[in-house]
Amino acid sequence: MPADAETRERLLRELEAVREQLAELQRADSLHREIQQALRLGEERYRSFYNNTPVMMHSIDDQGRLVNVNDYWLGVLGYERSEVLGRRSTDFLTEASRRKALEVDLPEFWRTGVAREVEYQMVKKNGEVIDVLLTAVAELDEQGKIDHTLAFIVDVTERKRAELALRASEGRLRKFFEHSNDAGFILDPAHDSIVDVNSRASELLGYTRDELLALPVSAIHPDEMPRLRAFTQSVLKAGSGWTDELTCLTKSKEKVDAEISASAVEIDGEPRVVAWVRDITQRKRAAAALRESEERFRLLVEHAADAIYVVEQDGRIADVNQQACEQTGYTRDELHRMRVWNVAEGLTPDRLHRNVEQMREIGPLTLGDYHRRKDGTLFPVEVRAALFEARGTQRVLALVRDVSERVRAEEERRKLNLEKVYLQEELEMEHNFGEIVGNSPMLRKLFRDVERVARTDSTVLITGETGTGKELIARAIHGASSRKDRVLVKVNCAALSSGLIESELFGHEKGAFTGAVSRRVGRFELADGGSIFLDEIGDLPAELQVKLLRVLQEGEFERVGGSKTMRVDVRVIVATNRDLEEAVEDGRFRVDLYYRLKVFPLHVPPLRERRQDIPQLVNYFARKYGTKLGKKIESVPQQTLNALMDYSWPGNVRELENVIERAVIISVGSELDLSDWRERPAAAAAPVRPATLDEHQRQHIVAVLEQTGWRVSGPKGAARILGLKPTTLAARMKKLGIERKR
């Protein structure tokens, strides 16, 4: 054959092969569109059934929390959807029903995946209690674990009330019996006869009342008499029963699926069965349609995703869809020239080989991974991979979904949960969040300075003796700032050991040290977007002063045991009762950190320097604790005020507050009784101007300890008088070298 003819024949064969490939791609694209359309239709049919069916329905996750409820459920109980999703399903039960569900029914349900004919009492939003019957099923995933659940709940309150009425009185039975919304039958099981029916029974079966009374029970259940006899016998034996496995034959010979709730009663000395029948034909059809729709929905979801990759076993990317290009930023041709591990971060030829072997053994795999964009950035993905065969060759079909938003949402939710926990812990602590009381010139100037600095993001250094209210000033700054809607995180640097404070401030990674069993977010991360208050900053260890300086200057740090740089936007407020300038001179505090903190210093004056505020403070605390203790303090003797104003108050406002609280406790009438208060001897009192704050603090603590007989804790202990926690006082004593002489 001439060379030109051979070339032409070869080109024709290659052209035909290209056409076949093109046709196959077109068929795959058409199938993808059909799957998406079927998915949308399935979802719409599912939502329509779920929300429009006249039966209460809900779904829970494996923690028992509600993940979905239908409109009928919300209508019956009177809630909005946002009020119930995420709450436990048992939250809407009475206490007795909740115990039964948690201790008996739920463990059995998680074990078997089925719950039938379970009776509960639910509580509506308005407090009304209703009786319900719950039937639930659970569907399992490929690992045999529960994937999701669906519960059908029927309000049987009227039926229950009717049953109780039947047992109580035949006269009341007739009233409930006749006016029930369900078809009611009174049966004589021994003689296969119908003793009585209500109007709803006639409507359900199409017979008149007289026609029904003339019929045997077997005429209504012609094909199910053995099952009916077994049911009625169990009712007579147990006193009640329920079934949805019987059908009723109407006058027009149509079969009606029935839900029957029955009770054994005695009428005129004879055993009878009262049966309430509800037509559930539509419900059963809807449930069957729902199961079919869910199955189709599941299959479609498993094969639908944002990006599709066809990968050869040697790692070559054979084909992709447009979404894969949009996810990664590569063109289709660029991806075709790449190996899959150029996109999938962490994937290697060996790992791909192991994944292929796993799929041969156990089928499709679901993997969490990261993919790399063309610009080098990584993004999280969820990959569903399966083997398929085409033209005798096995390839990997990977459905890839970008889950960046989900990961970000989970991280945000985690941070919000941590903020919530922190705020709850803060609320449990004993803080005086009231306004600072006083009208002295020094205090008014301080308020003006607070107002000015609050409008900025500048670092603030608050100085002042113990008990003057430095934390209240910090909270006032935060509350008047643009960050007031975010969290204010407080850290007491003196209350934490040097080994813990770094982890507390900056967090740590899992395994960073012994006991670090999980990652911990530090206080600076919690305060991101808000403010952080570092109390007792003078006690910050030297090795952490550098790290704090970096946060102040750059807004960044690393967790303990981590290498990733964390960036935060935090307004820093610090406080101290120490002389930081002296600490700088002694080399105990970094000079660069000191000047970085001293951007806007505020000094809270001691109480002895604003004595004119004492009467106002006394009245404020007397009202506060009078209200708390149910007493009405209307006056303070002038002699008492004079004594209080003459005292030097080394413990400042905190000491005054404790004195007034005790006075309110012992006061009998409307006059503040300060008769048992004794000023500390002058020798024990701290000097007005101590050489150092540490010396002043040491003298003050020793004086109070001697006054209490060296008792630290308890109602009459030194910690109570000083307004400190016993553990904080013990740590302060150790730090200052305070020991009782034996």
C-alpha positions in Angstrom: 0.0 0.0 0.0 1.4 3.4 -0.9 2.7 5.5 1.9 0.1 8.2 1.4 -2.7 5.7 1.6 -1.3 4.2 4.8 -1.0 7.7 6.3 -4.5 8.5 5.3 -5.8 5.3 6.8 -4.0 5.9 10.0 -5.3 9.5 10.2 -8.8 8.3 9.7 -8.5 5.8 12.5 -7.1 8.4 14.8 -9.9 10.8 13.8 -12.5 8.1 14.6 -10.9 7.6 18.0 -11.0 11.3 18.7 -14.7 11.4 17.7 -15.4 8.5 20.1 -13.7 10.3 22.9 -15.6 13.5 22.2 -18.9 11.6 22.2 -18.0 9.9 25.5 -17.2 13.3 27.1 -20.5 14.7 25.7 -22.4 11.7 27.2 -20.6 12.3 30.6 -21.5 16.0 30.5 -25.1 15.1 29.7 -25.2 12.6 32.6 -23.8 15.2 35.0 -26.6 17.7 34.1 -29.2 14.9 34.5 -27.8 14.1 37.9 -27.9 17.7 39.0 -31.5 18.1 37.7 -32.6 14.9 39.5 -30.9 16.1 42.6 -32.8 19.4 42.6 -36.2 17.6 41.9 -35.5 15.0 44.7 -34.7 17.8 47.1 -37.8 19.8 46.2 -40.1 16.7 46.5 -38.5 15.8 49.8 -38.9 19.4 51.2 -42.5 19.6 50.0 -43.4 16.3 51.7 -41.5 17.0 54.8 -43.0 20.4 55.4 -46.6 19.8 54.2 -47.4 16.5 55.7 -49.9 16.8 58.6 -47.7 14.7 61.0 -45.1 16.0 63.4 -41.7 15.0 62.1 -38.1 15.7 63.3 -34.6 14.4 62.8 -31.8 14.2 65.3 -28.0 13.8 65.1 -26.0 11.2 67.0 -25.9 13.5 70.0 -29.7 13.7 70.2 -29.8 17.3 68.9 -32.5 18.4 66.5 -31.2 19.0 63.0 -34.6 19.4 61.3 -38.3 19.7 62.1 -41.2 20.2 59.8 -43.7 23.0 59.8 -46.4 20.9 61.4 -44.1 20.1 64.4 -43.5 23.8 64.9 -47.3 24.6 64.5 -48.3 22.0 67.2 -45.7 23.1 69.8 -45.8 26.8 69.0 -42.1 27.4 68.4 -40.1 29.1 65.6 -37.5 27.0 63.8 -34.6 29.1 65.1 -35.7 28.4 68.7 -35.4 24.6 68.4 -32.7 23.6 66.0 -29.6 22.5 67.9 -31.4 21.8 71.1 -31.8 18.2 72.3 -35.1 16.5 71.4 -35.6 15.6 75.1 -35.7 19.3 76.0 -39.3 19.3 74.8 -40.4 16.4 77.1 -41.8 16.5 80.6 -39.4 15.5 83.3 -40.7 11.9 83.6 -40.7 11.4 79.8 -37.2 12.9 79.6 -35.9 10.4 82.2 -37.5 7.5 80.4 -36.1 8.6 77.0 -32.5 9.2 78.3 -32.3 6.1 80.5 -34.3 3.5 78.5 -35.5 4.5 75.0 -32.6 6.4 73.4 -29.9 3.8 74.4 -32.1 1.1 72.8 -32.7 3.3 69.7 -29.0 3.9 69.2 -28.5 0.2 69.5 -31.3 -1.0 67.2 -32.0 2.0 65.0 -35.8 1.5 65.5 -38.3 2.9 68.0 -42.0 2.0 67.8 -45.1 2.9 69.7 -43.2 4.9 72.3 -45.5 7.1 74.5 -44.3 10.4 75.7 -45.6 13.7 77.0 -44.3 16.8 75.3 -44.5 20.4 76.5 -45.7 23.2 74.2 -44.1 26.6 74.3 -47.1 27.9 76.2 -46.6 25.2 78.9 -49.4 23.0 77.7 -48.7 19.2 78.0 -49.7 16.9 75.2 -49.6 13.1 74.9 -47.8 11.7 71.8 -46.8 8.5 70.2 -43.3 8.4 68.6 -42.1 6.1 65.9 -38.5 6.6 64.6 -36.1 4.9 62.3 -32.4 5.5 61.8 -30.4 4.9 58.6 -26.8 3.7 58.8 -23.8 4.8 56.8 -21.2 2.5 55.2 -19.4 1.9 58.5 -22.6 0.8 60.2 -22.9 4.0 62.2 -26.1 6.0 62.4 -26.1 8.6 59.6 -29.4 10.3 60.3 -32.8 9.6 61.8 -36.5 10.4 61.1 -39.2 10.4 63.7 -43.0 10.5 63.2 -44.9 12.0 66.2 -48.7 11.7 66.5 -50.6 13.9 69.0 -52.8 11.5 70.9 -53.8 13.9 73.6 -57.5 13.7 72.8 -57.3 10.0 72.5 -55.6 9.7 75.8 -58.2 11.9 77.4 -60.9 9.8 75.9 -59.4 6.6 77.2 -59.2 8.0 80.7 -62.7 9.2 80.5 -63.8 5.7 79.4 -62.3 4.2 82.6 -63.8 6.9 84.8 -67.4 7.1 83.7 -69.6 5.7 81.0 -71.4 9.0 80.8 -68.2 10.9 80.2 -67.1 8.2 77.8 -70.0 9.0 75.5 -69.1 12.7 75.4 -65.5 12.1 74.5 -66.4 9.1 72.3 -68.9 11.0 70.2 -66.8 14.2 69.8 -63.4 12.7 69.1 -61.6 13.5 65.8 -60.8 9.8 65.4 -63.1 7.0 64.4 -64.2 5.3 67.6 -65.4 1.7 68.0 -66.6 -0.3 71.1 -66.0 -3.9 70.4 -67.1 -7.2 72.0 -64.1 -9.5 71.2 -65.8 -12.6 72.6 -68.7 -12.4 70.1 -67.0 -10.7 67.1 -69.5 -7.8 67.4 -69.5 -4.0 67.2 -71.2 -2.6 70.3 -71.1 1.1 69.4 -69.4 3.6 67.0 -69.2 7.3 66.7 -70.0 9.5 63.8 -66.3 9.6 62.6 -66.4 5.8 62.3 -69.4 6.1 59.9 -67.5 8.8 57.9 -64.4 6.6 57.7 -66.0 3.4 56.5 -69.0 4.8 54.6 -71.6 2.9 56.6 -74.5 4.3 58.7 -74.3 3.7 62.4 -77.0 1.1 62.3 -75.3 -0.8 59.4 -72.0 -0.9 61.4 -73.7 -2.2 64.5 -75.2 -5.0 62.4 -71.9 -6.0 61.0 -69.4 -8.5 62.7 -65.9 -7.1 63.2 -64.6 -9.7 60.7 -66.5 -7.8 57.9 -64.3 -4.8 58.4 -61.1 -6.9 58.6 -61.9 -9.9 56.4 -58.3 -10.8 55.6 -56.7 -10.1 58.9 -58.8 -11.8 61.6 -55.9 -13.8 63.1 -53.8 -10.6 63.5 -56.9 -8.7 64.8 -57.6 -11.4 67.4 -54.0 -11.4 68.6 -54.2 -7.6 68.9 -57.4 -7.6 70.9 -56.2 -10.4 73.2 -53.0 -8.4 73.9 -55.1 -5.3 74.7 -57.4 -7.3 77.1 -54.3 -8.7 78.8 -52.2 -5.5 78.9 -54.9 -3.0 79.3 -54.0 -1.1 76.1 -52.2 -1.4 72.8 -51.3 0.2 69.5 -50.8 -1.0 66.0 -50.4 0.4 62.5 -50.4 -3.0 60.7 -54.1 -3.5 60.2 -56.4 -2.3 57.4 -60.1 -1.6 57.3 -62.4 -2.5 54.4 -64.9 0.3 53.6 -68.4 -0.1 52.3 -67.1 0.6 48.8 -64.5 -2.2 49.2 -61.6 0.1 49.4 -58.8 -0.7 51.9 -57.8 1.9 54.4 -54.4 1.7 56.2 -55.3 2.2 59.9 -53.5 3.3 63.0 -55.4 1.8 66.0 -55.0 2.7 69.6 -57.1 0.5 71.9 -57.9 0.2 75.6 -59.6 -2.5 77.6 -62.7 -1.3 79.6 -65.5 -2.9 81.4 -69.1 -1.9 80.5 -72.0 -3.3 82.3 -69.7 -5.9 83.8 -68.6 -7.2 80.4 -65.1 -6.8 79.0 -65.0 -4.5 76.0 -62.3 -3.0 73.7 -62.5 0.7 72.8 -60.6 1.2 69.6 -59.6 4.6 68.1 -58.9 4.3 64.4 -57.2 6.9 62.2 -56.7 6.8 58.5 -53.0 6.8 57.8 -53.2 5.7 54.1 -51.7 9.0 52.9 -49.1 9.0 55.6 -47.9 5.5 54.7 -47.7 6.4 51.0 -45.9 9.5 51.9 -43.4 7.6 54.1 -42.8 5.1 51.3 -42.2 8.0 48.9 -40.0 9.7 51.4 -37.8 6.6 51.8 -37.6 6.2 48.0 -36.8 9.9 47.6 -34.1 9.8 50.3 -32.4 6.8 48.7 -32.3 8.6 45.3 -31.1 11.7 47.0 -28.3 9.8 48.8 -27.1 8.2 45.6 -27.1 11.5 43.7 -25.3 13.3 46.5 -22.6 10.7 46.6 -21.8 11.3 42.9 -22.3 15.0 42.7 -19.7 17.6 43.8 -18.1 20.9 42.8 -15.2 19.4 40.9 -14.6 16.1 39.1 -11.2 14.5 38.3 -10.5 11.4 36.3 -7.1 10.1 37.3 -5.0 7.3 35.9 -3.4 4.9 38.3 0.0 6.4 37.6 -1.2 9.8 38.8 -1.8 11.5 35.4 -4.9 13.7 35.3 -6.9 12.3 32.4 -9.9 14.6 32.6 -11.5 17.4 34.7 -14.6 19.5 34.6 -14.7 23.3 34.5 -15.2 23.6 38.2 -11.9 21.9 38.9 -10.3 24.7 36.8 -12.1 27.4 38.7 -11.1 25.8 42.0 -7.4 25.6 41.2 -6.9 28.5 38.7 -5.4 26.1 36.2 -6.6 25.7 32.6 -7.9 22.3 31.5 -4.8 21.8 29.3 -2.5 22.6 32.3 -4.3 20.1 34.5 -4.1 17.4 31.8 -0.3 17.8 31.8 0.0 17.4 35.5 0.0 14.6 38.0 -2.7 14.6 40.7 -0.1 15.1 43.5 0.8 18.5 41.9 -2.7 19.6 43.0 -3.5 17.4 46.1 -1.2 18.5 48.9 0.4 15.6 50.7 -0.5 13.0 48.1 2.4 10.8 46.8 2.6 7.9 44.3 2.8 5.5 47.2 -0.2 6.9 48.9 -2.2 6.9 45.7 -1.3 3.3 45.2 -2.5 2.4 48.7 -5.8 4.3 48.2 -6.4 2.4 45.0 -5.8 -0.9 46.8 -8.2 0.2 49.5 -10.9 1.0 47.0 -10.5 -2.4 45.4 -11.0 -4.0 48.8 -13.7 -1.9 50.4 -15.1 0.3 47.7 -15.3 4.2 47.6 -13.3 6.3 50.0 -14.1 9.6 51.6 -11.0 11.7 52.3 -10.3 15.1 53.9 -7.4 16.8 52.2 -5.9 20.1 51.0 -5.6 21.2 47.3 -3.1 23.7 46.0 -4.1 26.6 43.7 -2.0 27.9 40.9 -1.0 30.8 43.0 0.3 28.4 45.7 -2.4 28.9 48.3 -4.0 25.9 49.9 -7.7 25.3 50.5 -9.5 22.4 52.3 -11.5 19.9 50.3 -13.6 16.8 50.9 -12.9 14.1 48.3 -15.1 11.1 47.4 -13.1 8.7 45.3 -14.1 5.5 43.6 -12.7 3.1 40.9 -14.5 2.7 37.6 -13.5 0.8 34.5 -13.5 2.2 30.9 -12.2 0.4 27.9 -10.6 -2.3 30.1 -8.7 0.2 32.2 -9.4 1.1 35.8 -9.3 4.8 36.7 -10.1 6.8 39.8 -13.1 9.1 39.7 -12.7 11.8 42.4 -15.5 14.2 43.3 -14.0 17.2 45.1 -15.8 19.8 47.2 -14.2 23.0 48.4 -15.1 23.2 52.1 -13.3 26.4 52.9 -16.5 28.1 54.1 -17.4 25.2 56.3 -13.9 25.1 57.9 -14.1 28.9 58.5 -17.5 28.6 60.0 -16.4 25.8 62.3 -13.4 27.8 63.4 -15.6 30.9 64.0 -18.1 28.7 65.9 -15.3 27.3 68.0 -14.0 30.7 68.8 -17.5 32.0 69.7 -18.0 28.9 72.0 -14.7 29.7 73.7 -15.7 33.3 74.1 -19.0 32.1 75.6 -17.3 29.8 78.0 -14.9 32.6 79.0 -17.7 35.1 79.6 -19.7 32.6 81.6 -16.6 32.0 83.8 -16.2 35.8 84.2 -19.9 36.1 85.2 -19.4 33.5 87.9 -16.5 35.5 89.5 -17.1 38.0 92.2 -16.7 41.4 90.5 -18.2 44.8 91.4 -19.3 46.0 88.0 -21.0 49.1 89.3 -19.8 52.6 88.5 -16.9 54.0 90.4 -18.6 56.1 93.1 -17.3 59.6 94.0 -17.2 63.2 92.9 -13.8 64.4 94.1 -11.7 66.6 91.7 -9.1 63.8 91.4 -11.8 61.3 90.4 -13.5 63.7 87.9 -10.1 64.3 86.2 -9.7 60.5 86.0 -13.1 60.2 84.4 -12.2 62.8 81.8 -9.0 61.0 80.9 -10.9 57.7 80.6 -13.3 59.3 78.2 -10.5 60.7 76.1 -8.4 57.6 75.8 -11.4 55.2 75.3 -12.0 56.7 71.9 -8.6 55.5 70.7 -6.9 52.1 70.5 -3.9 53.2 72.4 -2.3 51.1 75.1 -3.3 52.2 78.6 -1.2 51.8 81.8 -3.3 52.0 85.0 -1.5 52.4 88.3 -2.7 52.5 91.8 -2.7 50.7 95.2 -4.5 47.5 95.8 -8.3 47.9 96.2 -8.5 51.3 94.4 -10.6 50.0 91.5 -8.1 49.6 88.6 -10.2 46.8 87.0 -13.3 49.0 87.0 -11.3 51.7 85.2 -10.2 49.1 82.6 -13.8 48.0 82.1 -14.9 51.6 81.8 -12.3 52.2 79.0 -13.5 49.1 77.2 -17.2 49.9 77.7 -16.7 53.4 76.2 -14.6 52.2 73.2 -15.6 51.1 69.7 -14.8 47.6 70.9 -17.5 47.5 73.5 -19.6 44.9 71.6 -16.7 42.4 71.7 -15.2 40.6 74.6 -13.0 42.1 77.3 -10.6 39.3 78.5 -8.9 39.6 81.9 -5.7 38.0 83.0 -4.2 38.3 86.5 -0.5 37.9 85.9 0.2 37.5 89.6 -2.2 34.6 90.0 -0.6 32.3 87.4 2.7 30.5 87.7 5.5 31.2 85.3 5.0 27.8 83.8 1.3 28.4 83.0 1.1 32.1 82.1 2.7 31.7 78.6 0.1 29.0 77.6 -2.7 31.1 79.2 -1.8 34.2 77.2 -0.8 32.7 73.9 -2.3 29.2 73.9 -0.5 25.9 73.0 -0.6 23.2 70.5 -1.4 19.6 71.2 1.6 17.8 72.6 3.5 21.1 73.4 4.2 19.8 76.9 3.1 17.0 79.3 -0.6 17.2 79.7 -1.3 19.2 76.5 -3.7 16.6 75.2 -5.4 19.1 72.8 -4.9 22.5 71.2 -5.8 25.4 73.5 -6.6 28.9 72.4 -4.9 31.6 74.4 -6.4 34.8 75.9 -5.0 37.0 73.1 -6.8 35.0 70.5 -10.0 35.1 72.6 -9.7 38.9 72.7 -9.2 39.3 69.0 -11.3 42.3 67.9 -11.8 43.3 71.6 -9.7 44.2 74.5 -7.4 42.4 77.0 -6.8 43.6 80.6 -3.5 42.4 82.0 -3.7 43.0 85.8 -0.5 42.9 87.9 1.7 43.4 84.8 4.7 44.0 87.0 4.6 40.3 87.9 5.0 39.2 84.2 8.1 37.0 83.9 11.0 38.5 82.0 11.0 35.8 79.3 7.4 36.7 78.4 8.0 40.5 78.3 9.7 40.1 74.9 6.7 38.2 73.6 4.3 40.8 74.9 6.3 43.6 73.4 6.1 41.8 70.0 2.3 41.6 70.3 2.1 45.3 71.1 4.3 46.3 68.2 3.4 43.7 65.5 0.1 42.2 66.7 1.5 38.7 66.2 2.8 35.7 68.2 3.1 31.9 68.1 1.3 29.4 70.3 3.5 27.3 72.7 4.8 24.4 70.7 3.6 25.9 67.4 5.4 27.5 64.4 2.4 29.2 62.8 2.3 32.9 63.4 -1.0 34.1 64.8 -2.2 37.7 64.1 -4.6 39.5 66.3 -6.3 42.9 66.6 -6.4 43.6 70.4 -6.5 46.7 72.5 -4.2 46.2 75.5 -4.9 47.7 79.0 -2.5 46.9 81.8 -2.5 47.7 85.5 -0.1 47.4 88.4 0.3 48.4 92.0 4.1 48.2 91.7 6.6 51.0 90.9 7.5 50.0 87.3 10.2 52.7 87.0 12.0 51.1 90.0 11.6 47.6 88.4 13.2 49.0 85.2 16.1 50.4 87.1 16.6 47.1 88.9 16.5 45.2 85.6 13.3 43.3 86.5 11.3 45.0 83.8 12.3 45.8 80.2 12.7 49.5 79.5 11.3 49.2 76.0 8.2 47.4 77.2 7.7 50.0 79.9 7.7 52.9 77.5 5.5 50.9 75.1 2.9 50.4 77.9 3.2 54.0 79.2 1.5 55.5 76.1 -1.4 56.9 78.2 -0.9 56.4 82.0 -3.8 56.7 84.4 -3.4 56.8 88.1 -6.2 55.8 90.4 -5.9 57.7 93.6 -6.0 55.9 97.0 -9.0 56.5 99.2 -7.1 58.5 101.7 -6.4 61.1 99.0 -10.1 61.5 98.2 -11.6 61.4 101.6 -14.5 63.6 100.5 -15.8 60.6 98.5 -16.1 58.4 101.7 -19.7 59.5 102.7 -20.9 58.9 99.1 -19.2 55.5 99.1 -20.6 54.6 102.5 -24.2 55.4 101.4 -23.7 53.5 98.1 -22.4 50.3 99.8 -25.0 50.5 102.5 -27.8 50.6 99.9 -26.1 47.9 97.9 -25.8 45.4 100.7 -29.0 46.5 102.3 -30.9 45.5 99.2 -28.9 42.3 98.9 -29.6 41.3 102.5 -33.2 42.6 102.6 -32.5 45.5 104.9 -33.2 49.2 104.6 -30.4 51.4 105.9 -31.7 55.0 105.9 -29.0 56.8 107.9 -25.4 56.8 109.0 -24.5 58.5 112.2 -22.2 61.5 111.8 -19.9 60.0 114.5 -19.5 56.9 112.3 -18.8 59.0 109.2 -16.2 61.0 111.1 -14.5 57.7 112.2 -14.5 56.4 108.7 -13.1 59.6 107.2 -10.3 59.8 109.8 -9.1 56.3 109.0 -6.2 55.9 106.5 -7.8 53.0 104.6 -4.7 51.1 103.5 -7.0 48.6 101.8 -8.7 51.4 99.9 -12.3 51.1 98.5 -12.2 47.3 98.8 -11.5 47.5 102.5 -14.2 50.1 103.0 -16.7 47.9 101.1 -16.0 44.9 103.3 -16.4 47.1 106.5 -19.8 48.4 105.3 -21.0 45.0 104.3 -20.2 43.7 107.8 -21.9 46.7 109.3 -25.1 46.1 107.3 -25.1 42.5 108.4 -25.0 43.3 112.1 -27.3 46.4 111.8 -30.7 45.8 113.4 -32.7 48.9 112.6 -32.5 51.5 109.8 -29.3 53.0 111.1 -25.9 51.7 110.1 -24.3 50.0 113.1 -20.5 50.2 113.1 -20.1 49.6 116.8 -17.9 46.4 116.4 -15.4 48.0 114.0 -12.1 48.8 115.4 -9.4 50.7 113.5 -6.1 48.9 113.3 -3.4 50.1 115.6 -1.3 52.8 114.1 1.8 50.7 114.4 0.2 48.0 112.2 -1.2 50.4 109.7 0.8 51.0 106.5 2.5 54.4 106.3 0.8 56.9 104.1 3.8 57.1 101.9 5.6 53.7 102.0 9.0 53.3 100.7 7.8 50.8 98.0 4.5 49.4 97.1 5.7 45.9 98.0 6.7 47.0 101.5 3.3 48.8 101.9 1.5 45.6 100.7 3.5 43.4 103.0 2.9 45.5 106.1 -0.8 45.7 105.3 -1.2 41.9 104.8 0.7 41.2 108.0 -1.4 43.6 110.0 -4.7 42.0 108.8 -3.3 38.5 109.5 -2.4 39.5 113.0 -5.9 41.0 113.4 -7.5 37.7 112.3 -5.1 35.5 114.3 -3.4 34.5 111.1 -6.6 32.9 109.7 -6.4 33.2 105.9 -9.8 31.8 104.7 -13.4 31.7 106.1 -15.9 34.4 107.0 -13.5 36.1 109.5 -10.3 35.4 107.5 -7.8 37.9 106.2 -8.8 37.1 102.6 -12.3 38.2 103.2 -11.2 41.5 104.8 -8.7 42.2 102.0 -11.2 41.3 99.3 -9.0 38.6 97.9 -9.5 34.9 97.1 -7.7 32.7 99.7 -5.6 31.2 96.9 -4.6 34.6 95.7 -3.7 35.8 99.2 -1.6 32.6 99.8 0.3 33.2 96.6 0.9 36.9 97.6 2.1 35.8 101.0 4.6 33.4 99.5 5.8 36.0 97.0 6.3 38.6 99.8 7.9 36.1 102.1 5.2 36.4 104.8 5.3 33.5 107.3 3.9 33.2 110.8 6.6 33.1 113.4 6.3 30.0 115.6 
